């Protein structure tokens, strides 16, 4: 899952059925600074030191309070906000969040602010069906503006015309009848 998904936090035991959590943490640390929390029954001082030495951001011993776990996770997420990627790549589409810029096959694509916001939201949530309400709340309700029924459909159609080679056939951005829309390609944050 770590290799195929964008992960913000890993919660891991040390005693695993298929290996050792300390080794897993060390392997992750070689390639990522993702948040890592050990949740384990190993409660000696040496165990804790070993966990931190391998790169853990925190260490909780069992038995534990669910409220304490949630509090520690929230504290970690506040102290170490997720890094903003330089770009998000999906096939021939590259989105540059800091610059609010999009390229297709290396060539700039001119999008309106709404089209850019829609594309960014889809590429940040690839392979997930996003309901009309989720999209409207994420893109329009921030401004508190009223949006009529067709505004979302029109903006998605215009976006598809600009980023897809053949918008009449389902490709990257697909309508899932009765459920919403889905970005059907995986995205890599770089």
TAKAQUI-V215663 format. One record per backbone hydrogen bond with DSSP energy under -1.0 kcal/mol. NH is the residue of the N-H (numbers start at 1). CO is the residue of the C=O. E is the energy in kcal/mol with one decimal. If there is no record, write none. Layout:
((NH:CO:E) (NH:CO:E))
This chain:
((5:1:-1.7) (10:35:-2.6) (12:37:-2.6) (16:19:-1.3) (21:14:-3.0) (24:20:-2.2) (25:21:-2.6) (26:22:-2.3) (27:23:-2.3) (28:24:-2.4) (29:25:-2.6) (30:26:-1.0) (31:28:-1.5) (32:28:-1.8) (35:8:-1.4) (37:10:-3.1) (38:58:-2.2) (39:12:-2.3) (40:60:-2.3) (48:44:-2.2) (49:45:-2.6) (50:46:-2.5) (51:47:-2.2) (52:48:-2.5) (53:49:-2.6) (54:50:-1.5) (55:52:-1.1) (56:51:-2.0) (57:36:-3.3) (58:36:-1.2) (60:38:-3.1) (62:40:-2.2) (69:65:-2.3) (70:66:-2.6) (71:67:-2.3) (72:68:-2.7) (73:69:-2.6) (74:70:-2.6) (75:71:-2.4) (76:72:-2.6) (77:73:-2.5) (78:74:-1.7) (79:75:-2.4) (80:76:-2.5) (88:95:-2.4) (89:188:-2.7) (90:93:-2.8) (93:90:-2.2) (94:103:-2.7) (95:88:-2.8) (96:101:-3.4) (100:96:-1.1) (101:96:-1.7) (103:94:-2.6) (104:107:-3.1) (105:92:-2.7) (107:104:-2.1) (109:102:-2.6) (116:112:-2.6) (117:113:-2.3) (118:114:-2.6) (119:115:-2.6) (120:116:-2.9) (121:117:-2.3) (122:118:-2.5) (123:119:-2.8) (124:120:-1.7) (127:183:-2.9) (128:125:-1.1) (130:181:-3.5) (135:131:-2.3) (136:132:-3.0) (137:133:-2.8) (138:134:-2.4) (139:135:-2.4) (140:136:-2.2) (141:136:-2.3) (143:140:-1.7) (151:148:-1.1) (154:150:-2.7) (155:151:-2.4) (156:152:-2.5) (157:153:-2.4) (158:154:-2.4) (159:155:-2.2) (160:156:-2.7) (161:157:-2.1) (162:158:-1.2) (163:159:-1.8) (164:160:-2.5) (169:166:-1.9) (174:182:-2.8) (176:180:-3.2) (179:176:-2.8) (180:176:-2.2) (181:130:-2.6) (182:174:-2.4) (184:172:-3.9) (188:89:-2.7) (190:87:-3.0))
